[in-house]
Amino acid sequence: MFDDLIHPISDDQPSGEYLKDNRTLYRGYRNAFNMAQSSFRQLVETPDAVEDAEAVNANSENWGNLADECKKCLKETSKDVEMFSWFTVSQLFSNDPFNGLAGALTAFEKVVESNWDTLQPTLPEKKRKGETDEAQAKEIAEFRVKPLLQLVGDTAESGLLYMPLQMLPLVGETDYGVFFKAEKSGGLNLLKEAAVAAMADERSVVEERILALGEAMEALIKLEKTLSEKCFAVGAQSISFRFVKDSIERLLNAIKYMVGDQFARWPLDPEPEEVPVPETNTIQATDEMPMSVADLSTGAAQPVAQNGAPMGVPVAAFSSAGAVASREQALSQLQSIADYFLETEPHSPIYLLLKRAIRWGGMSLPELLAELVGDNGSVHQRIEQLAGLESAEHESNIKPTAMSTVGAVSHATAAAPSAVATASKPAEPSIPTMPVEEKKEENSTSTDSGTSSGLSAIEW
């Protein structure tokens, strides 16, 4: 829908310039955004303002102007994350808000994926505090994703998308605000009846809205995953899209409750796959052709047990097929699980914990203890003593004694302890298992100063 936003601005500068270095230009964009926010705030906070045609038209005009300014900037001047955020929210005030939102988010994700190394805003060198390339790469990544917080929010009712999404018509004249009030007051049955009646005239429209919301959700998941991977590569902290995804999920659930049973198949459900029925050659025993032992031994018509294995075949032969055969195979399976969580839940620490376990699995015991204990020398020394690590390099001066010599000890001297018996190796102490206190992860989402929940959380 917005493929023209994906193309590089120029060969030398694919993502264009750093906007805040051009204060005059940036101030113009900022003023357009502030005007749009101000007119929307007036509609939301002023009683009966939605009945004021002049105020409604002024709001639409302001957001349309912002959309045009941002689109021109993204095509010709700078592929800036903040400009993309403003352009995305402006689509919710267009004539096609659902498809506009999905298209903007899809283009956004593609630009982040293809232009990450040059994506704006890029922190200027004079403002970087890191002394190494690695430290500066982390600074750049965190500086680059920070403007997205105003779009997706860092609390349940914050972010630029939150309030406009509540006001979009879902079925008929019902938006999520109306649905929520009916849910609290116990009036959902009446609301459902009205929605079903409205479906007679706008079935295709509602279905298109459902598909567009599904596309927007898919784009958000991809964008969150892409940002998480880019930030993780340099040790930076990405941001969570949890709250904006929850907002879209609530819209879909509301539509599904009201009119989901009006569809033979929910539009976002995958089409059922046609499973071909295998042709089976069944050999039946008759008086003329009885089943013989030879038929059964060749497997011509073996009965099947409840576990799915042919009768007569040991169950262990089937259950052991997926067993872990080696340490390497076990670690490989852990890596596959970590990759799965990275793809499906990039905001979750599960894949990070699994990868840490895999990394620890490749360490020697001294290396592992050094990482767990850190600079606490006394604890480290005590563990080494208990585990016997201080004797790892010790070589005994005792010469090995042949088995025949040991067997030749006379019964007369057996009562006295021999030198070998006195110096025999004691039982090795077991390595103590010490509980490792995991550091509690602090809330990684940075918040802008002055942010609060609800409408006040939106930057005006």
Helices and strands as residue ranges (DSSP letters): G 3-5, G 19-21, H 23-45, G 49-51, H 53-76, H 81-90, G 91-93, H 97-115, G 125-127, H 133-145, G 146-148, H 149-152, H 162-166, E 169-171, E 174-175, H 176-185, H 188-233, H 242-259, G 260-262, H 293-297, H 315-319, G 320-322, H 327-344, H 350-361, H 365-373, H 377-387, G 389-391, H 403-407, G 411-413, H 419-422, G 454-457
